[in-house]
């Protein structure tokens, strides 16, 4: 064989070898709303996912000798773009597992794509109940909490006899699912739900719905609360407070939120609710590492959805290590009922609907002038066994 032929033969062998190595990468797609009103949530999810893989692999970024490669795709919070991005990830990029997305409406659009391609989709951080409810299929797992977990924990936190509550929520899946679950949970606490108001996602003037809520509550005896479930840039709490509900003896309540949003809570010392995560609350080695590393690298503590992205990474590594495969059927068999560590402590994928069961945290807002945001101080850990989360799928 001539030198030239030997050279091309060697080059071809090296290219084939490189291709084989690349084909053996563990490819993870992250679909997220990096553009749009939920951008902050998306960025946190990516940061958490990358840190979670680092922690779970002890810094090697490999699972069973396979290098983890994260492929990101921005769906801009749009259902049609989310759907096509996931299809592209499965078909063109050859991803083994996908994670996403930020918007509940976009996540719902993605569910049939996972079923069509018979590939795992871990939903994080979208929370609408439909995702593990009537829109669910067996390829869907969710590390994010669902609307019912939010709602039940908030109902436990604020619902008591002689408490009268009205709700304000966004008029789409996230808001309506949240209120429906809150209403069902609240009925078990002795509190009374007096009114529901829904407003478009991009609402900036809350005068009309606020007045209807005030009218529904103002003549009621006992404690009166407006519970707000909202996501995105607008802060309804401030808008409601500007309309002076206190003149009717009405207080405000809501769930936890990301740190920039918690800055607005400083106006509401004593406000009560329940949260998915606040970095100072969970006490476990995983959260200790996350908090320390995040502060070291970003000069700030981890946030709400950083913990969620981290949990998704922990679930993936645990599943692949246990299954010793990325074969979909082996992964499903492994992940159903699987326990895994997260910054919140143990999570469990419920076998029936693949929803991650997890603790939530009742809080009361404390204001410290030396801290830029309001502090949701733990009043009670609401554990997995404290929440009766309905199974709503049609399996």
C-alpha positions as CSV (number, residue, x, y, z in Angstrom):
1,X,0.0,0.0,0.0
2,X,1.4,3.4,-0.9
3,X,2.0,6.1,1.7
4,X,-0.9,8.1,0.3
5,X,-3.3,5.1,0.6
6,X,-2.0,4.3,4.1
7,X,-2.5,8.0,5.1
8,X,-6.1,8.1,3.9
9,X,-6.8,4.7,5.5
10,X,-5.5,6.0,8.8
11,X,-7.5,9.2,8.5
12,X,-10.7,7.3,7.7
13,X,-10.1,5.1,10.8
14,X,-9.6,8.1,13.0
15,X,-12.7,9.8,11.7
16,X,-14.7,6.6,12.2
17,X,-13.3,6.3,15.8
18,X,-14.2,9.9,16.6
19,X,-17.7,9.3,15.2
20,X,-18.2,6.2,17.3
21,X,-17.1,8.1,20.4
22,X,-19.5,11.0,19.6
23,X,-22.3,8.5,19.0
24,X,-21.7,7.1,22.5
25,X,-22.2,10.4,24.2
26,X,-25.2,10.7,26.6
27,X,-27.1,13.4,24.8
28,X,-29.6,15.4,26.8
29,X,-31.8,18.1,25.2
30,X,-32.9,21.1,27.3
31,X,-35.9,22.8,25.8
32,X,-36.6,26.1,27.6
33,X,-38.2,29.5,27.2
34,X,-34.9,31.4,27.1
35,X,-36.7,34.3,25.2
36,X,-39.8,35.8,26.7
37,X,-41.4,36.5,30.1
38,X,-40.1,33.3,31.7
39,X,-36.5,33.9,30.7
40,X,-35.3,34.1,34.4
41,X,-36.8,30.7,35.1
42,X,-35.2,29.2,32.0
43,X,-31.7,30.4,32.9
44,X,-32.0,29.0,36.4
45,X,-33.1,25.7,35.0
46,X,-30.0,25.4,32.8
47,X,-27.7,26.5,35.6
48,X,-29.2,23.9,37.9
49,X,-29.1,21.1,35.3
50,X,-25.4,21.7,34.6
51,X,-24.6,21.9,38.4
52,X,-26.7,18.8,39.0
53,X,-24.8,16.7,36.4
54,X,-21.5,17.9,37.9
55,X,-22.6,16.9,41.4
56,X,-24.2,13.6,40.4
57,X,-21.1,12.5,38.4
58,X,-18.5,13.8,41.0
59,X,-17.2,16.3,38.4
60,X,-16.5,13.8,35.6
61,X,-19.6,14.7,33.6
62,X,-19.8,11.1,32.5
63,X,-22.3,8.3,33.3
64,X,-21.1,4.7,32.7
65,X,-18.2,6.0,30.6
66,X,-20.5,8.1,28.4
67,X,-19.8,11.9,28.2
68,X,-22.8,14.0,29.0
69,X,-23.6,16.5,26.2
70,X,-26.3,19.1,26.8
71,X,-28.1,20.4,23.7
72,X,-30.1,23.6,24.4
73,X,-33.1,24.8,22.3
74,X,-35.0,28.0,23.0
75,X,-38.8,27.6,22.4
76,X,-39.5,31.2,23.3
77,X,-42.4,30.0,25.5
78,X,-44.4,29.1,22.3
79,X,-46.1,25.7,22.1
80,X,-45.5,25.3,18.3
81,X,-41.8,26.0,18.7
82,X,-41.5,23.7,21.8
83,X,-43.1,20.9,19.8
84,X,-40.8,21.3,16.8
85,X,-37.7,21.8,19.0
86,X,-38.3,18.5,20.8
87,X,-38.9,16.6,17.5
88,X,-35.7,18.1,16.2
89,X,-33.8,17.0,19.3
90,X,-35.1,13.4,19.0
91,X,-34.8,13.1,15.2
92,X,-31.8,15.2,14.2
93,X,-29.7,15.4,17.4
94,X,-30.3,11.9,18.5
95,X,-30.8,12.8,22.1
96,X,-31.4,10.0,24.7
97,X,-33.5,12.0,27.1
98,X,-35.1,15.5,27.0
99,X,-35.8,18.0,29.7
100,X,-38.2,20.9,29.5
101,X,-39.9,23.2,29.3
102,X,-40.6,26.5,31.1
103,X,-44.2,27.3,30.0
104,X,-46.9,24.9,30.9
105,X,-48.7,25.5,27.6
106,X,-45.5,24.7,25.7
107,X,-44.8,21.6,27.8
108,X,-48.3,20.3,27.1
109,X,-47.6,20.7,23.3
110,X,-44.4,18.6,23.7
111,X,-46.0,15.6,25.4
112,X,-47.3,13.8,22.2
113,X,-43.9,14.3,20.6
114,X,-42.3,12.2,23.3
115,X,-44.9,9.5,22.9
116,X,-44.5,9.5,19.1
117,X,-40.8,9.0,19.3
118,X,-41.0,6.7,22.3
119,X,-38.4,8.7,24.2
120,X,-38.3,10.0,27.8
121,X,-39.2,13.6,28.5
122,X,-38.6,14.9,32.0
123,X,-40.8,17.9,32.5
124,X,-39.1,20.7,34.4
125,X,-40.2,23.3,35.5
126,X,-43.7,23.5,34.0
127,X,-46.3,22.8,36.7
128,X,-49.8,22.5,35.1
129,X,-51.7,19.4,36.4
130,X,-52.6,18.3,32.9
131,X,-49.0,17.4,32.2
132,X,-49.2,14.4,34.6
133,X,-53.0,14.4,34.3
134,X,-55.3,14.0,31.3
135,X,-52.5,15.0,28.8
136,X,-50.0,12.5,30.2
137,X,-48.4,9.5,28.5
138,X,-46.0,6.9,29.9
139,X,-42.9,8.6,28.4
140,X,-43.4,11.6,30.6
141,X,-41.8,12.0,34.0
142,X,-41.8,15.3,36.0
143,X,-39.3,16.5,38.6
144,X,-41.2,19.8,38.9
145,X,-43.9,20.1,41.4
146,X,-47.4,20.2,40.0
147,X,-50.2,22.7,40.5
148,X,-51.8,20.4,43.1
149,X,-48.7,20.2,45.2
150,X,-48.5,24.0,45.1
151,X,-52.1,24.3,45.9
152,X,-52.4,21.7,48.7
153,X,-49.3,23.1,50.4
154,X,-50.7,26.6,50.3
155,X,-54.1,25.4,51.5
156,X,-52.4,23.7,54.4
157,X,-50.4,26.9,55.1
158,X,-53.3,29.3,55.2
159,X,-56.5,27.4,55.3
160,X,-58.3,27.3,58.7
161,X,-61.9,27.5,59.9
162,X,-63.3,31.0,59.8
163,X,-60.9,32.0,57.0
164,X,-62.5,33.5,53.9
165,X,-60.4,33.4,50.7
166,X,-60.6,34.6,47.1
167,X,-58.2,33.8,44.3
168,X,-56.5,35.7,41.5
169,X,-54.8,33.7,38.8
170,X,-53.6,33.8,35.2
171,X,-56.1,32.7,32.6
172,X,-54.3,29.7,31.2
173,X,-53.5,26.1,32.3
174,X,-51.1,27.1,35.0
175,X,-53.5,29.5,36.8
176,X,-56.7,27.5,36.3
177,X,-55.2,24.2,37.3
178,X,-53.7,25.9,40.3
179,X,-57.0,27.3,41.5
180,X,-58.9,24.1,40.9
181,X,-56.5,22.2,43.0
182,X,-56.4,24.9,45.7
183,X,-60.2,24.9,45.9
184,X,-60.3,21.1,46.4
185,X,-57.6,21.2,49.0
186,X,-59.0,24.2,50.8
187,X,-62.4,22.4,51.3
188,X,-60.6,20.0,53.8
189,X,-59.2,22.8,55.9
190,X,-62.5,24.5,57.1
191,X,-61.8,27.7,55.1
192,X,-64.2,29.0,52.6
193,X,-63.4,30.0,49.0
194,X,-65.6,33.0,48.2
195,X,-64.6,34.0,44.7
196,X,-62.3,33.3,41.7
197,X,-60.8,35.8,39.3
198,X,-58.8,35.1,36.2
199,X,-56.9,37.7,34.2
200,X,-54.9,37.5,30.9
201,X,-51.2,36.6,31.3
202,X,-50.1,40.1,30.2
203,X,-52.4,42.0,32.5
204,X,-51.0,45.2,34.0
205,X,-54.2,46.8,35.3
206,X,-55.9,44.7,38.0
207,X,-58.4,47.3,39.1
208,X,-61.5,45.6,37.9
209,X,-60.8,42.0,39.1
210,X,-59.4,43.4,42.4
211,X,-62.6,45.3,43.1
212,X,-64.7,42.2,42.4
213,X,-62.5,40.3,44.9
214,X,-62.8,43.1,47.5
215,X,-66.6,43.0,47.1
216,X,-66.7,39.3,47.6
217,X,-64.7,39.4,50.8
218,X,-65.3,42.8,52.5
219,X,-68.4,41.9,54.5
220,X,-67.1,38.5,55.7
221,X,-66.3,37.9,59.3
222,X,-62.9,36.5,60.5
223,X,-59.7,36.5,58.5
224,X,-60.0,37.5,54.8
225,X,-57.3,36.7,52.2
226,X,-56.7,37.0,48.5
227,X,-54.5,34.2,47.3
228,X,-52.5,34.9,44.2
229,X,-51.1,32.3,41.8
230,X,-49.1,34.1,39.1
231,X,-45.9,33.6,37.0
232,X,-43.9,36.0,35.0
233,X,-42.8,39.6,35.1
234,X,-45.8,41.4,36.5
235,X,-46.3,41.6,40.2
236,X,-50.0,41.4,41.1
237,X,-49.3,41.7,44.8
238,X,-48.0,45.2,44.4
239,X,-50.9,46.1,42.1
240,X,-53.4,44.7,44.6
241,X,-51.7,46.4,47.6
242,X,-51.9,49.8,45.8
243,X,-55.7,49.4,45.7
244,X,-55.6,49.2,49.6
245,X,-57.4,45.9,50.5
246,X,-56.5,46.7,54.1
247,X,-59.4,49.2,54.3
248,X,-61.6,46.1,54.2
249,X,-59.4,44.1,56.5
250,X,-58.2,42.0,53.6
251,X,-54.7,40.5,53.5
252,X,-52.7,39.0,50.7
253,X,-51.2,35.6,50.3
254,X,-49.2,33.7,47.7
255,X,-46.7,31.0,47.1
256,X,-42.9,31.2,47.0
257,X,-41.1,32.7,44.1
258,X,-37.6,33.5,42.7
259,X,-35.4,35.9,44.6
260,X,-35.9,38.9,42.3
261,X,-39.7,38.5,42.8
262,X,-39.2,38.1,46.6
263,X,-37.8,41.6,46.7
264,X,-41.3,42.8,46.2
265,X,-42.5,40.7,49.1
266,X,-40.6,43.1,51.5
267,X,-43.8,45.2,51.4
268,X,-45.6,42.3,53.0
269,X,-44.0,41.2,56.3
270,X,-46.0,38.4,57.9
271,X,-47.5,37.2,54.5
272,X,-48.0,33.5,54.7
273,X,-48.0,30.8,52.0
274,X,-46.0,27.8,50.9
275,X,-43.0,27.4,48.7
276,X,-41.3,24.8,46.4
277,X,-37.8,25.9,47.5
278,X,-35.8,28.6,49.3
279,X,-32.1,28.0,49.5
280,X,-31.9,28.3,53.3
281,X,-34.7,25.9,54.1
282,X,-33.6,22.3,53.1
283,X,-30.9,20.8,55.3
284,X,-29.1,18.0,53.4
285,X,-25.7,17.4,51.8
286,X,-27.0,18.0,48.2
287,X,-28.4,21.4,49.1
288,X,-25.3,22.3,51.1
289,X,-23.1,21.7,48.0
290,X,-25.5,23.5,45.7
291,X,-25.6,26.6,47.9
292,X,-21.9,26.7,48.5
293,X,-20.9,26.2,44.8
294,X,-23.5,28.6,43.5
295,X,-22.4,31.3,45.8
296,X,-18.7,30.7,44.9
297,X,-19.3,30.8,41.2
298,X,-22.1,33.4,40.8
299,X,-21.7,35.4,44.1
300,X,-25.4,34.7,44.8
301,X,-27.4,31.9,46.2
302,X,-29.3,29.3,44.0
303,X,-32.9,30.1,43.2
304,X,-36.2,28.3,42.8
305,X,-35.7,26.8,39.4
306,X,-32.0,26.2,39.9
307,X,-33.0,23.5,42.4
308,X,-35.5,22.1,39.8
309,X,-32.9,21.8,37.1
310,X,-30.5,20.2,39.6
311,X,-33.2,17.7,40.5
312,X,-33.8,16.7,36.8
313,X,-30.0,16.0,36.4
314,X,-30.0,13.9,39.6
315,X,-33.0,11.9,38.3
316,X,-31.3,11.3,34.9
317,X,-28.0,10.1,36.4
318,X,-29.7,7.9,38.9
319,X,-31.9,6.3,36.3
320,X,-29.1,5.7,33.7
321,X,-26.8,4.3,36.4
322,X,-29.5,2.0,37.7
323,X,-30.8,0.9,34.3
324,X,-27.3,0.7,32.9
325,X,-28.9,1.7,29.6
326,X,-30.7,4.6,27.9
327,X,-33.2,2.1,26.3
328,X,-36.5,3.7,26.9
329,X,-38.3,0.7,28.2
330,X,-35.5,-0.1,30.7
331,X,-35.5,3.5,31.8
332,X,-39.3,3.5,32.4
333,X,-39.0,0.3,34.4
334,X,-36.2,1.8,36.5
335,X,-37.8,5.2,37.0
336,X,-41.3,4.1,38.1
337,X,-41.1,4.3,41.9
338,X,-37.5,5.5,41.8
339,X,-36.2,7.5,44.7
340,X,-33.5,10.0,44.0
341,X,-31.6,12.8,45.9
342,X,-32.2,16.5,45.2
343,X,-31.5,19.8,46.9
344,X,-35.0,19.4,48.5
345,X,-34.1,15.9,49.8
346,X,-35.7,12.7,48.5
347,X,-38.1,12.7,45.6
348,X,-40.0,9.7,44.4
349,X,-41.4,9.2,40.9
350,X,-44.9,7.9,41.5
351,X,-45.5,4.8,39.4
352,X,-49.0,5.7,38.4
353,X,-48.3,9.1,36.7
354,X,-44.5,9.6,37.1
355,X,-45.0,12.8,39.1
356,X,-42.2,13.5,41.5
357,X,-43.6,13.4,45.1
358,X,-41.7,15.9,47.3
359,X,-41.8,18.1,50.3
360,X,-43.1,21.6,50.2
361,X,-42.5,24.4,52.7
362,X,-45.0,26.6,54.6
363,X,-43.5,30.0,55.4
364,X,-44.1,33.4,56.9
365,X,-42.3,36.4,55.3
366,X,-39.7,38.1,57.4
367,X,-38.0,41.3,56.4
368,X,-34.3,41.9,57.0
369,X,-33.1,45.3,55.9
370,X,-29.7,43.8,55.2
371,X,-31.1,41.3,52.7
372,X,-32.3,42.4,49.2
373,X,-35.3,40.2,49.2
374,X,-38.0,39.1,51.7
375,X,-37.1,35.9,53.6
376,X,-39.7,33.1,53.5
377,X,-39.0,31.7,57.0
378,X,-40.0,28.1,57.4
379,X,-43.0,27.5,59.7
380,X,-43.6,23.8,58.7
381,X,-42.2,21.3,56.3
382,X,-45.1,19.8,54.4
383,X,-43.9,16.3,53.7
384,X,-44.9,13.8,51.0
385,X,-47.2,12.0,53.4
386,X,-49.0,15.2,54.3
387,X,-50.3,15.8,50.8
388,X,-52.9,13.6,49.1
389,X,-52.0,14.3,45.5
390,X,-54.8,12.9,43.2
391,X,-53.9,10.7,40.2
392,X,-55.6,12.3,37.3
393,X,-54.3,10.5,34.2
394,X,-56.2,7.9,32.2
395,X,-53.7,5.1,32.4
